[in-house]
Amino acid sequence: MDLLTVAIVFATIVAVIVAPITKSVIAFTGLLVIAFLSPTFSLTQIASAVDWNVLAVLLGTWIIVNYMIKSNLPRYIAYRISVRVGNAYLSILDNSYRSRAHIYLPS
């Protein structure tokens, strides 16, 4: 495997871990950089080897999950489940969620 390809993959992984921007954009950019700069693979080899439908589904999923997490939807779902189940830790979650909630939650 070409050293440039390994370096691009490593840089993409590090960027996904530490960069504050959307991880799906970083991963897709890493793919494009490998496709255009790597001497190991030609564009026709990449285009024939990649299942573009799977990549499109993954990219769409990453984007949707990113916006769901930013909107605090997982926290809201956990809060609603705790309310219905009657968990002992409800008061901790209740105070934590209500202090950062962007929506009104009735008592």
C-alpha positions in Angstrom: 0.0 0.0 0.0 1.3 3.4 -0.8 2.6 5.6 2.0 0.6 8.6 0.8 -2.7 6.6 1.1 -1.8 5.4 4.6 -1.0 9.0 5.6 -4.3 10.3 4.2 -6.3 7.6 6.0 -4.4 8.3 9.3 -5.0 12.1 8.9 -8.7 11.5 8.2 -9.1 9.4 11.4 -7.3 12.0 13.5 -9.4 14.8 12.0 -12.6 12.8 12.7 -11.6 12.5 16.4 -10.4 16.0 17.1 -12.0 18.4 14.6 -15.0 20.4 15.7 -16.7 20.3 12.2 -19.1 17.6 11.0 -17.5 14.2 10.9 -19.3 13.1 7.8 -17.8 16.0 5.9 -14.3 15.0 7.1 -14.8 11.4 6.2 -16.1 12.2 2.7 -13.3 14.7 2.2 -10.8 12.0 3.1 -12.3 9.7 0.5 -12.1 12.4 -2.2 -8.5 13.2 -1.3 -7.6 9.5 -1.6 -9.4 9.3 -4.9 -7.7 12.2 -6.5 -4.2 12.2 -5.0 -3.3 8.6 -4.4 -1.1 7.0 -7.1 -2.1 3.6 -5.9 -5.6 3.7 -7.3 -6.9 5.2 -10.5 -10.3 6.9 -10.6 -11.8 4.1 -12.8 -10.7 1.5 -10.2 -12.2 3.5 -7.4 -15.4 4.2 -9.3 -15.9 0.5 -10.1 -15.0 -0.8 -6.7 -17.1 1.6 -4.6 -20.8 0.8 -4.0 -22.1 4.4 -4.3 -25.5 3.5 -3.0 -24.1 2.4 0.3 -21.9 5.5 0.5 -24.9 7.7 -0.1 -26.9 5.9 2.6 -24.0 6.3 5.1 -23.5 9.9 4.3 -27.2 10.6 4.7 -27.3 8.7 8.0 -24.3 10.6 9.3 -25.9 14.0 8.5 -29.3 13.0 10.0 -27.7 11.6 13.2 -25.5 14.7 13.5 -28.5 17.0 13.5 -30.5 14.8 15.8 -27.6 14.9 18.4 -27.3 18.6 18.1 -31.0 19.0 18.7 -30.8 17.0 22.0 -33.2 14.4 20.7 -31.5 11.5 22.5 -31.6 13.4 25.8 -35.3 14.1 25.3 -36.1 10.5 24.5 -34.2 9.4 27.6 -36.1 11.9 29.7 -39.5 10.8 28.3 -38.7 7.1 28.9 -37.6 7.9 32.5 -40.8 9.8 33.1 -42.9 6.8 31.9 -40.9 4.2 33.7 -40.5 6.1 37.0 -36.8 5.6 37.3 -35.1 6.5 40.7 -32.6 8.8 38.9 -35.5 10.8 37.4 -34.8 13.8 39.6 -31.2 14.0 38.4 -32.1 13.7 34.8 -35.1 16.0 35.2 -33.0 18.9 36.7 -30.2 18.3 34.1 -32.5 18.2 31.2 -34.8 21.1 32.2 -31.9 23.4 32.7 -30.7 23.0 29.0 -34.0 22.2 27.3 -35.0 24.3 24.4 -38.6 23.3 24.7 -41.1 23.5 27.5 -41.7 20.3 29.4 -44.7 20.3 31.7 -44.2 19.1 35.3 
